[in-house]
Amino acid sequence: MGDVLDAVAVRRWCRLAADALGRTRAEIDALNVFPVPDGDTGTNLHLTVLAAAEAVDGLPADTDATAVWRALAKGALFGACGNSGVILSQMLRGMADVLGGGGGGGLGEALRHASQLAHRAVAHPVEGTMLSVLRAAGDACPDSGHPGAVAWTAAQRARVALRATTGQLEVLARNGVVDAGAAGLCVVLDALAAVASEEFPATYDVPRRVHDVPAPGGAPHEEPAGGGYEVMYLLDADEGGVLELRAELDRLGDSLVVVGGEGLWNVHVHTDDPGPAIEAGIRAGRPHRVRVTYLQAGQDRHARNTGRGVVTVALGEGLTALFEHHGARAVRREPGRAPSLGELAEAIVLAGDEVVVLPNDQTVLAVAEAAAQRAREDGVRVAVVPAKAPAQGLAALAVHDPLRRFDDDVIAMTRAAGATRFGRLETAEQEAVTSAGICRPGDTLGLIDGDVSVIGEDLAGVAVRILDRMLSGGGELVTLITGAGAPGELTGAVLDHLRTRRPHVDTVVYDGGQERYPLLIGVE
């Protein structure tokens, strides 16, 4: 393998850890009782590692280790979800500092540095969590030795520390479980050991319950009061502003974690009043990607509908309004991010006794399945239609009939979604190797069914080229969904092309208002 976790190994670790967390996500969610029993720790860890893996996957094949580590840390920071995901992102940043800095530090040093950074990021660290398990893993590592042996030492010591968490925290002992975040960390460290040693296990075991655990010694740990809302945002600010922000947020709530550096931070806090927490961020710098989640999602039943409903995930104000106009309950999300598990589960529970979910993006499918499972535990009958784009969601919603048998309705909606090809335009942010060749920053990319098919210089030219390809196999209806800031001439150029070259095709145009994608396309 060469040096421990070189560029190739980091890529393998990211993907292996993401896959392993995807398989164990539901088991880890089931362990989640601290700090808030909202059952999404496994999903949050999975989404955080997926964001890191996607950032690394987007790099050219010949990218050096330093740049790969930098992308991993930044991807995790941008994509961190929940308390556990934010802490994990800080761990990855700490490892990147040592292993990606060119200073020659080893894996043991990297894990110890990661532990120190993660510990400092949490306002009030608690024993019996992923912080104590990470510390135990790092402390157990020798200063030198074969990378595979060091990694397995860390993974095995983490497993021992994981089982000890039940006796360290009263709420875990009372429920007879290990800490959920620590369990997810063990899966990540197992994947690290597998890559470092090139010994790959067939499965990743997640201990679900621990029996005959002694009660924690000494005075019982006082659990956080737990604010009613989880507030998260990215923040552009300097060190001084962040220091003041930490102090202010610590007074406003609990479960406070602030990670990052070099002007970019990820802020997480639980509070009863989200407004002041966001206002504090505005005073400290520039908050963006603000997300507020009601932590008791699914517990309020007074607003719950009966009968059959549809829950859809939407990009942009226009698409949200369009889906709601057609009778769906829409959950907003930002480009490149999935909605929170709690928010989506709440929407499903409140939508009806029978609910069809339209994720409308490949990256949202895992969260939709997890939210559906949680809603089933609340007595809701749920089916997830694997719509991978807004155009597929609109096609499915168009054939939705609440008077049909539930299973028949789901089948009809699934067929309509699957019969709709989807495309989009976006602008390349960096040089990369794609299935259509090498793209450079500023190039217009035309994607069909998720793969780059056309690279060009102008939006209209790329749009008509991918439409011609999408229609080459037939099609009767083209759906165009314009994004925020899309030039007015874009839609006109596409419609003129279709009237000239495809006069038999019907066309509908919607103002989606989505960021990042100037145009979304569907062909039925």
N, C-alpha and C positions, 0 to 999 in steps of 0.2 A: 504493500500500500504506500510505501514511502513515509514521509513525515506524518506524524499523527494529525489527523484531520486537515490534510491539505485541501486544495480547492475541490478535487474530485470527491474526497471523503465527506466534506461538508455538504455537498449536494446530496450524496447518498444518505447521510444522516437526516437531513431535513425531510426528505421524502419518506424514509423508513419511519421516522418518528410521527409524521403526519398520518401515514397509513395505520400505524399501531394505535394511535389515539382515536382514529376513526373507528377501529374495530372495538375499542374498549370504552368509547365515549359514554354509552348508556350505563355501563357498570359504574363508572366513576360518578356520573350524575346521581346515581342512586345512593351514593355515600354522602352526598353534600348536605351537611347539617350546620356547618360553621363557615364563615361568621353569620350567614343568612341561609336558611334552608330552602333555597330556591331551585335546587336540582339542576344547575347548569354548569357546574365546574368542568366536567369532562368536555362538554361542548365548547366552552370558552377556551380551554387549553388547545383543543383540536383546531379551532379557528385561528388562534394565535400562531400555532406552528404552521398551519396552512399558509398564512400570510407570509411568514418567513420563507417557506419553501417556494412560494410563487415568486417572491422577490429574487431568490437565487436562481430559479429556473429561467427567469427573464434575462439573465446575463449571457453574453457570448460564451461559447465553449472554451475559449482560451483565456478567460479572465483569471487573473492571479488570485492567490489565496487571500491576500489582504483585502482586495475588492469584494471577494465573495463573502468574507466574514463581515465586512461593513454592510453589505446588502442584507445579510441575514439579520443583523442587529436592527437595522433600520426598518426592515419589513415587519419584524416582530413588534417593534415600537408602534408603527402605524396601525398594525392589525390587532393589537392586544385587546382582548375582551375580558371584562370582569376582573375581580380582584386577583384571581390566580393567574390569568393571562398577563396582567401587568407585571406581576412578580416574575413570571417566567421570562418575559421580555428583558427584564433587568439582568437576570441570570445569563441570558444569551449575550447581552451587551458585555458583561464582565468577562465571559469566555473569549469574546472577540478582542477585547483589550489585550489579552495575554497571547492568545494563539494566532491572532491576525495582525499583531503589531510588529512582527519581525524581531522581537527581542529574544526569541529562543526559549521562552517559558514553556514548561511542560503542562500536561493535562491536570495534574494535581494542583499546581499553582493556579491554573485557570479556574478550577472549581472553587478553590478557597477565595480567590478574588471575587468570583461571581457571588459567593455567599455573602461576603462583606458588603458588596454593593446592594444586593437585594435586601439585606437586613437594614441598611441605612435608609432605604427607600420607604420602608413601612413606618408610619408614625408611632405605632405602639406594637412592636413585635410580640408574638405570643408563642410559647413553647407548645409543641404538639401539632405543628403545621408544616407546610412545605419548607418554611425557613429553617426549622430545626433539622429536617431531613437533609436538606442541601448542605447545611453545615457539617452534619455527621459524615456525609459522603466525601466532602472535601478534606476533612480532618483525617479520614482513614487512608487517604492516598499517600503513597511514598513520594519522596521528592524526585526519584528517578526510577527507571524500570521500563520494560516493554509497554508501549502504549495500550495494547490490548489487556495486559495484566492489570495495569493501573485503572483502566476503565471498568473492568469487571469488579475490581476491589470496591470502587465507588458505588457501582450498581448494587452489589451484594450488601454493603454496609447501609445503603439507603433502604433496602428491603427490611433490614433489622430495625432501623430507626422508624420506618413506617409503622410496623406493628406496635412499637412503643408509644405511638401518638395517642392510642386509645386510653392509655393510663396517664397521659399528661394533661388532658383537657376534659373537664367534667362532662361537657355536652357530648363528646365522643363516647365516653364510658357509658353515659346514660342510654345512648342509642346502640351501643355495642358495635361501633364501626371505627375504621381508621379514617384519617383525614383525607378528604377527597383530593385536595390540591397536591398533597404529598403522594397519593397513589398515582396521579397523573405524572408527577415528576419522576417516579420510579420507572414508568413506561418510557419516558424520554431518555433516562439514563441507561435503561436496558438497550434501547436502540443505539445509543452512543457506544456502548460496549460491543454490540454486535458489529458495528462498522469498524471500530478500532481493532478488533481481533479477527474480523471476517468469519465469525461464528454466529450464524443467524438462527435464532430459535424459531420453532414453528408457530408458537403462540406467545402471547404476553399475558401473564396471569395478573389479575387484579383482585386482591383479597377483599371480599365483600363484608364479612362480619368477623368479629373477634369475640370469642366466648371466654368466660372465666377471667375477666380482666380485673385486676385490683383497682379500687377507686384511687384517684389521684391523691397523693400525699399532701399534707399541709392544708392551708386555707383554699377553699374552692376558688377557681378562677372566675372572675366576674365577666360574664359575657357582654359584648357590646350591646348597647340598647337597640341598635339597628335602626337607622333611619328608614323612612318609608320609600325612599327613592335612591337609585344608584345614578350618580352623575359622572359622566366620563367626557373628557375632551382632550384634543391635542392643543398644545400651547406653545406659541412662539414667544419666548421671554428670556431675559438674562438671569444669571444666578441670583442676583439680589432680589429681583421680583419674585422668584420662585421661593426664596426663603421666607419672605413676607406672606406669600400665598399659603405655604404649608401651615404657618402659625394661624392664619385666619380660618382655613378649612378645618383645622384641628378643633377650633372652637365651635364650628358649625355642625360637625358630624363625626362619624367614626369610620373604621375600615379605610383610613386614608393611606393612599399609596401614590407617590409621585416619582416617576422614573424618567430618565433621558439625560440630556446634556447637550452642550454645543448649540444652545439656542432653541432646541426642540424638546418638549416634554409631553409625557402622557400622564394625565391627572385622573384619579379615581377616588371617589368618596361616597359614603352613604349618608343621607341627610333627610330630614323631614320637610325641608323647604329648598327645592332645587334653585330657585331664583338667586338668592344671595351667593350660592356656591359658584354660579356662572358669572355673576357680577364681580366676584373676587378675581376670577380669571381675567376679566376684561381690564381690571385695574392693574393686574400683573403683566399683561402683554396682550397677545392676540389669540383668543381661543377659536378653534375651528373643529369641524367634525364633532359637534356637541351632541351627546346622546343622553337622554334621561329615560330611565326604566323604572316602572312601578314594581317594587320588589314583592308585593303581595299579589302579583298577577294571578288571576284565576280564582282568588278567594272570595271576591265580591260577586254575588249572584243576582243582585237586584236588577242589573241591566241586561241579563242574559235573555236572548231571544229563544223562541221555540221554533220547531220546524227545521227546514234545510237552509243552510247558508253557504256562501262562498267567501273565503279569505284569500286575498291576493297580495303579493309583495310588489310595490311599485316604486319606480324611479321618477322623481320630479313631480311638481304640482299638477301638471297637465294630465299625466298618466294616472295619478291618484284620483283626480276628479273624474276622469273617463271611466275607470273601473267602478267607482262609487256610483256614477250615473247609471251603470248597468246592473246595479244591485249588489255589488260585492263590498265587503268590508276590507279596506285597503290599509296596509301597513307600509309606511314610507321607509326607504333605505337610501343610503348614499352610494355612489358608484364605488365599486371595489370593496364594499362592506356588506355583511349580512345584518339583518335586524337582530335584536337581542332575542334570545330564546324566551325570556319571560314575556316580552311584548307580544311576540307572535302567538305564544300559548294562550295569553289572555284574550287576544282577538278571536282565536278559535273557539274558546269556551263560551265567549259572549255571542258568537255568531249563530248558534242554534244547537239542536240536538243531533243533527246530521250535518257535517261540514266537509266541503271539498276545498283543498288548499292548492293554490297555484303559486309556486315559488318564483317562476319567471326568470330564473338564473341558475346556472349549474352550481355556483358557489353557495346558493341558498338552500339547496336540496337537503343537505345534512341537518341544518337547523330546522327546516320544515318537518323532517321526519321526527326529530327529537321533540319538537313542540307538539306534533300530532300524538306522539306516545304519551306525553304528559296530559294532554287533553283527554285521551282515552281513559286514563286513570281517574278522571273527573266524570266519567260516564258519557262522554261525547263520542259518537260514531264518526270517525275521521278517515278520509282517504286523501293522499297526496298525489295529484296529477303531475307527472314529471315535465312540466313546462319549463323550458330552458331559456326563454326569452319573452319579453312583453308581447310580441306578436303572437306567440303560441298561446299565451294566457288569454289574449283577446279572442282568439279563435275558439278556445275551449269555452269561454264564457258565452260566446254567441250561440252555442248549441245547448247550454245549460237549461234543463227543464225540471223545476222542483216537483212537478206532478208525476214524473217517472219514478220507478223503483230506484233506490239509491244506487245500487250496483250498476243498473243500466245507465243511469246518468253519468256515473264515473267513467264507464266504458266509452260512452259517446264523447265526453269531454277529452278523454285521453287520445282517442282516435283523431279528433279535430286538431289537438295540439301536435300530435305526431305527423300529421299530414301537412303541416305548415313549415316551410323552410324559413330560416331567419338569417338576417345579415345586419351589419352595422358599419358605420364609419367611425374611425378615431384617429388621433394624431400620435405618431410615434414620439415617445419622450426620450429615447436613447437608441443608440445603434444596437441592432440585434439581428440574429439569423432567424428567418421565418421560413415557413413552407413555400413562400413566394419569392424568396431571395433575401438579400441583406437590406434592411431598412435603416434610415438615418434620422436623427432628431428633426422633427418638422414634417416628415413624410406623412401623407395621408394613407392610412391602411384601410382596406376593404376586407371585412371578414365574412365568411359564409359558414354557418353552423359552427361558429367558434374558431375556425381556422383562417389565418391570413391567406387570402386568395389573390389580392391585387395590391400593388404598391404604386402610388402615383404622387403627383404634385398638387392637384387641386381636387376639392371635394366633389364637384359635379362630375368630373371625368371619371373618378373612381366609382362614384355611385352608379352611373349608367353601365359601366363595365361589369360590376358585380350583379346588377339587375339582369343584364343579358345572360350571364352565366346561370343565375337562379331560374330564369324563365326558359332556359334551353331545353329543360325536360318537361315543359308544360306549366300551366298555371292560369287561373281565371281571375284572381283577385290579388292586387298588390296593396299592401298597407304601408304607408310612410308615416313615421313618427318623428317629428323634428325636435331637436334639442335646444336648450337655452343658448342663445347667441348664434344659432345657425344663420348664415346669410340668407336673405330673402330670395336671392336668385337661385339658390340651391334647389328648392322645391320646383320652381318654374322650369329649370333646365331638365330635371328628371321627368316632369309631366310632359314637356314638349317631346322628349325622346320617346316616351311611351306612346304618345299619340301618333308619332310618325312611324315607329318600328313595331309597336304592339297595339294596334288600334282595337283589337278584340278584348283586351285586358281591362277590367274595371279597376279603378284606383280610389282609395280613400286616404285622406291626409288628416293627421291629428297633431296638435301642438302638445308634445309630451313634456317639454320644459326640463328634460333631464340634462344634468351636467355631463361633461366628458365625451358624450357621444352625439355628434351633430345630427346624425340620422340613424334611426332604427328601421329595418325593412322586414316585412313579412310577405311571403308568397304562398297562396293557397291554390 
